[in-house]
Amino acid sequence: MISETQFQKELELIISNAIREDVGDGDHSSLACIPDTATGKAKLLVKDEGIIAGIEFAKMVFEYVDSEMKVETLIEDGSPVKYGDIAFYVTGKSQSILKAERLVLNAMQRMSAIATKTNMFVKLLEGTGTKILDTRKTTPGIRALEKWAVKIGGGVNHRFALYDMVMLKDNHIDFCGGITQAITQTKTYLKENDLDLKIIVEARNLDEIAEILKTKGVYRILIDNFNYEDTRKAVKMIGEQCLTESSGGINEKTIREYALCGVDYISSGALTHSVYNLDLSLKAVE
């Protein structure tokens, strides 16, 4: 996974680009009717139920827009919330609050939706020992936010991007000419380039599981689109040789059954690509 320093840089890029996109040469609506000396206070109002996420990110946004703004946190990231809850108050220049408002809401609504869905999966997996993973199926440009939200919801981050882990999927294997060739060439590449990256290999059937196991040094096998019976067989074949991960159309109705097959992880793109934003508002306090 990427370092904390790299992750923070990703967040800073998201903020600077979002403000550039949204504000441009100025928030003329606010500049036109609100004096630059005016101060105000606003509350983050919850109008839904779920898991709140993005409060710490909101603080980063307020700090970026105007370091003199102050945030009073009432509810922490990862907490369950209901309609009518107030997550925080922010005070400062009225123009600054309005300048930051849309980015804060857009980010928090989506992050809270992802955290809520992730937490639902986490609860379905309770008692199984299986952990839920996210994927790279994220919104372009805000991956760091969406993966942060998965962690807030109790999930585990997969690789961040193409550069921090090797994942040999079906197309890599087919283009390379087979599983053994792909793994062997990957190991050579990593050694020649002095890269310390974990290797995950996707298997489409039990024969491919057997072939992967003949080559040492694989960190995790992705058991892709297997049924329950074959998943159990795959887990038994793999044993303690490496970690296991199930994926492929797994949803809230099937996730626990796959977990009971004994896999270490279940990955789901739906955590980030199929969510409905939590309803939040930033309202002025009179």
N, C-alpha and C positions, 0 to 999 in steps of 0.2 A: 504494500500500500504506500501511497505518497506520504511524505513527512508532514508534520504539523505546520512547518514553515511554508511548504508548498501549498497546503490546504488554505492557509490564511491568505496567501497571495491570490489564490483562485477567488476567494470571497471579496477581496479588495477589487479585483478586476470586474466582478459582477456588479458591485456597487458603482464604480466609476462609469462603467458602460451604461448601466441603467439610468443613472442621473443624466448622462450625456444624451441618451435617447429621449428621455422624458422632459427634461428641462431646456435643453438647447441653449439659446442665448438669453433665456430668462422665463420665469413663471409670470407672464404678463397679466394673467387674471388677478394674481395677488398684488403684483407691483402697482396695478392700476387703482386699486381701491383700499389697500391696507398700508398705513404708514410703516416705514421700516423700523420705527421705534416701538411699535405696538408689541405687546407681549400677551401670551395666552396660555391656556392649559387644555389638553385634550385627553380623552380616555380611550383605551382599546376595548371596545365592547364586543363581547361574544354573543352571537345570535344563532347559535347552533350547539350541537353536542359532539364531543370527540376528545382528542388529545391535542393540546396546544403545542405549537412548535414555531420557532422563529423569533422568540422574544430577544434572545441574545443577538441575533442578526439585526433586529430592529434597532438595538442600541448602537450597533456598528454604523447603521445608516444615519441615525441622528447625529452621531459623533462626526461622521464624514461631512454632513450637510452644515452643521453648526455645532462646534465643540462646547458651546455654552448651554445647549439644551440639557435638561436634567430628566432622568427617567426614574420613576418610583415603581418598582416591580411588586406586584401583588400575587402573581401566579407564576411559577417557574416552568420552563420548558419541560415537556413530558408529563405534565399534570392533566388529569381529566377535567374538562370544563363543560358547563351547561349554559343554556340561554340566560342572558342577563348578567353573567360574570364579567368582571372588569379585570383584565390581565395586567394593565399598567396605566400610569398617568405620565404624560410628558409635558414639561413646561419649558417655555423659551419664547423667542421671537415668533410671532404669529406667521410671518412669511416663511420662516424656516420649517415650522411644523407642516405647513401646507406643501412645501417643496418636497418634503420627505414622505408625505402621506401615502401616495400611490405605490411607491416601491415597497414600503413597509407592509401595506395591505396585500399587494400581489404576492409577495414572498411568503408572508405568514399564512395566508389562506391556502396556498398550495402546500407549504411545508406541513401545516396542520392536517391537511387531508391525507398526505403520505404517512405521517406519524400515526394517524388514526387507523388507516388500513393496515399498516405494519403491526400495530399493537393488536389488532383483531387476529391476525395470523399467529402472532406470538402466543396469544391465549389459547388458540386452537392446538398449539404444539406443546402446551404445558404437560410435563410428566413424561415426555417421549425422549428427551435428550437431543432432539433435532433442532437446529437453528435455522432461521429464515434469512436468506441472502437477497440482496438487490442485484441489479444487472446494469449494463450500459445503456439500457433502453430508457434514457432520460431526455429531458427537454434540452435541446442544444443551447449552450451558453450558461445554464444554471445547474449543471450536474452537481457541483459542490453543495448547493442548497438542498437538492433532493436527496443526496446521500446522507447529508447531515440529518435530515428529517427521518430517514430510515433508522438511524442510530437512536434518535430521540424516542422513536416508537418502540425501541427494544430489539430491532433487527441488527444484522451484521452486514457490513459493507463487503462486497465482492471487490475485485480489482477496481481502481478508480478509472483507468483508461487503458489504452493499448500498450503503454510504456512501462507499467509497474508490475506486470505479471504476464506470463505466456499462457495462452489458452488456444490449444489446437482443436479447432472445431471441424465439422465435416468438410467444409470447403478447403481448409488448409490441408487436410489429409488427402482429399481427392486430387487437388492441384499438385501435391508433392509426390503422389504415387503410392500412398499407403501409410498405415499407422507407424510401422517400424521405421520407415524412412523419415517420416516427419519428426518423430521423437529423437532419432539419432542425429539428424541434421540440426535440430534445435539445440541439443546438448553441445555440439561442436561450435555452433554460432555463439552460444553464451560463453563458452570457455575462451574462444578467440577474441571476444569483445569484452572480457572481464566483467560480465554481468551476473549478478546474483539474483536471479528471478525464479520464482516457483513456476512449475509446469503443471497445467491442468490439461487433460485430454478427454475429448468427448467420445463416447462409445454409443453406437447405434444398435448393437445387438450383443449377445453373450460371446460370440466368437471374437468380436473386437475387444471385449473385456479381457479375454484370455490372451490376446496378442499384446495388449498394453502391459499386462502383468509380466510378460517375458522380459520387458525392458525396465531396468531399475531406474529410480530417480524421479518418478512421477509423483507429484505432491497430492493430487486429487483426481479422481475419475468422475467425469460428468455422465451420469446414467440418464440418457436423453430419450424421452418419449417411450419408456418401458411401461408395461403393465405391472400390476402389483406382484404377480407371481414371478415374473422375470427379474423384477427389482430385488425381491428376496433372494433369488438365486445369485444375482450379481453381488449383493452384499456378502453373501456366504463365500463366494469365490474370492473376493477381494480381501476379506478378513481384516488383518491388521497391517496389510502391506502398504496401504495409503488411505487417505480420507475419501469419503463418498459424497456425491451430490446428485440429487434428483432434480429434473426440470422437464418442461414441456407441457404446457396447458394445465398445470396443477392449480386448482382453485380452492376456495373455502370448503367445498363439499368433499374434496379428495385429499387435501393436504395431510390430514391426520393419518389416513390409511397409508399414505406413502411414508410418513414418518415412522409408523409402526413396522415398516419393512426393515428398519434399522439404519437408514442413511444418516450421515452426520449433518448434512445440510440439504435444504430445499431452496432453489432459487426461483424467483418470480419477477418477471418484468412488470406485472400488473401493479406492483407496489408503487411504481413511479409513472407508468404510462396510462393507467386506468383509474383515476381518482376524480372525485368531485370536490371542488374547493369548499373548505369550511367557511361559513358566513361570518365575517368579522367586519367591524366598522371602527373608524377613528372619528370620534365625535367631540366637538368643542364643549368644554365645561364652562357653564355660565358663572 
